[in-house]
């Protein structure tokens, strides 16, 4: 039996499931071991977080500050690569994961190219540096034109700047409330998808209003397989999960 058939069965296909911060339910989020676990399960999509440090290094990191997944107390907006390069990003999840490193963006992109993985890069605009974050991310991605990348953010200003710097790279806006102006998302930001808090999606019309504008729906974060199936039945294109192997 093929690996993907064993995992997903006949109802859900691998292209409908996105690993949230890698396979973050079982492994330390946003680390190489969490990303490798995704591809070993036969999945092809990974969502992860990109942050810009004070020295303008782009790293794979979610939080505004050290302290949860790496030791320390520095704000990301104030920190430099020297503050992260030797940090242990796995120990917080268990002793068996000690030694995992915080990744630089270029390391992740190279990994994705080698393994033909699609990346959703969520930009975290720590310190209100939307313009520079957009400029640097666009520059970094221009150097890796073969990478399969979608750039997402909660920050609408960032997405507008990123469209200006890299109009050819697909964009998605992230929402924890239902967007009031879908036309703006389509016309001004030219998003290819919206990433919605799954709790916002109740009826099929919550999906079709976006599909009518040519916008896809990806729902986060869905860890209950039955809820994932309900969302697919409502027309949701993809779901993000900490436990994608269980959906």
N, C-alpha and C positions, 0 to 999 in steps of 0.2 A: 504494500500500500504506500503511495507517495506520501512524503512527509506532510505536505500541505493538506492533503485529504484527511490524514489522521488527526491533525490538529483542528481543522475547521469543519469537517463534515460537509454535507451537500448544501447547506443553507448560506453560510458566510464564506466569502472568498478572501484571500490574503490582502487583496488590494483595497478592501474596505476597512482595514484595521491599521491604526497608527500607534506605534509604541511611544508612550508619553515619557519624555526624558530618558529614552531607552526603555529597557524592561525594568522599570524602576520599582515595581512591587517587590521583586526578589533580589535586586542588585542595587548598589549605590547609584543614585540618579546621575545622569550626565557624565558617566565615566566610560572608558573604553570597554570594560567588562560588561556593562549594561547594554552598550551598543552591539557588541559582538553577540550577545545572547539573542538579540532580535533576529539577526541574520541566520543564526543557527536554528531558529524556530521556523524558518522559511518565510519570514516577513520581510517586506522591502521598504517600509516607510518608518521614519523616525522623526519625532518632534523633539526639539531641544531648545535651550536658551543661550543667547549670546549677550554678553555684557562687555562694556568698554571701560578699561581701567584708566586711571589718571594719566598714565604714560601712553595711552591710546592703544594698548594691546587689547585685542579682541579675544575673549576667553569664553569657554563653554561653562556658564555658571548662571544660576537662577536668582539667588537672593541679593538683597541690597547690601548685605554685610557678611563678613565671616562670622562663624560661631555655630552654625547648624551643621553643615556638611564638611566644613574644614575648621580647624582651630584658628583662633584669633578674634580680634574685635574691630578690625578696620572696615570702614565703609568702602564699597567697591569704587565709588566715585573718587575716593582719596587714595586708593591703593595702587601699587605698581606691580608689575609682573614678578619682581623679586619677592613680594609678599605672598605669592601663590605658587611659584614654580616648584617649591619643595614641600608644599602642603599635602597632607594625606587626605584624599577625598573619599576614601572607602571605609576607614576605620569606624566611622559613626554608625554604619550599617551592620557591622560585625567584624570580629577579629579576622575572620577568613578573608575579608576584603581589604585588609591593610595593604598599603602600597599603591593604591590607585591614585592617579595624578589628575589634577585639573588640566584640561586640554586647551591648547590654543586653537583658534578657529581653523587655521591652516592644517593642523593635524587632523581635525575632524573631516574637513573637506577631502583631504587626500585619502582617508579611510573610505569615505563614501564613494569616491571615484573607483578605487580598486575593487570594491565589492558591489558596485552598481546599485547603491542605495539612494533613495530619495530622502532629502532632508527638508524639514520645515524648521526654519531658523526664526525663533521668536526673539526679537530685539527688545532687551530691557534697557530703557533710557534712564539710567541712574544719573542723577544730578542735572536733569533737564538739558541734556546735550544732544537733542534730536538731530540737529543739522549735521554736526560733526559725526555722529554715529552713522547716519545715513551715508555720508560721504565716504567714510572709511570702509563700511561694509560693502558698498558698491564697488569700491576700488579693489577690495580683497577678492570679490567674486568675479570681477573682470579678468583676474589672473587665472581663474579656474573655470573657463567657459564650458567644459564638458560636464561639470557637476550638475546633478538634478536637484535644484534648490527652489523652494518657495520661501519668501520672507514674510513674516507676520509680526504684528504688534498690537497692543492695546492703544498705542500712542498714534493718534490720527496725524499729528504734525509730522512725526517721523515718517509715516507711510507716504505723505505728500512729498517730502524731501527725497525719499528713496525713489519714488517714481521719477522725479526729475533727474536723478543721478543714474538710474538703471531702469529705464522704462521697459526693457525687454525681459526683466526678471519678474515672474509672477508674484503677486502680493495678496495677502489675506489680512483682514481686520479681525480683531478678537473682541468679544463682547460678553460682559456679565449682565447686560440688560438688553432688551430687544431694540435693535436700531430703529430710530424714528425716521431717518431719511435714507432709504435704500438707494434712491436715485443718486444721491451725493456719493455714496460708496462706489457706485458704478461709473458715474460720469467724471468725478473729480479725482478719485483714487484709483479707478480702473481695477478694483480688486477682482481676482478670479474666484475667491471664496470668502465666506465669513466663517469664523470659528466661534460657535455659540456655546455658552454654558448649557449643558444638556437639559437642565431643569427648565429652561425657557421653552423647550419644544414640547408642545402638548398635542397639537393637532396637525394634520397634513397641510393646512393652509399656512402654518408657521414656516413650512419649507417651500411651498409653491410660490409664495410671494418673492422669494429670492430666485428660484429657478426661472420664473418668468422674466427676470432681468439677466439671465445667463450667469447667475452666481451660484456656486456650489455651497453646500452646507457640510461642515465638519463639526462634530459635537464633542465637547470635553466635559469632564473626564469620566469615562463610562467604565466602571469596573464590574458591573452586574451583567452577565451575559443576556439575561432575559430583557433587561432594559435596552441593551444594544439591539436585540432583534426587534423590539418595538420601534426603536428609532429608524431602523432600516425599513420597516413596514410603512412608516410615515414619510419615507422618501429621503431620509438623510443619506448623504453620499458616503461619509466615512465617520468613524468614531476614533477618538484617542483614548487609550487605556493604559493604566499602570500594569495591568495583567493581560496584555494582548493575546498571550498564548491560551487564555481561558475562554476567549470569545469565539 
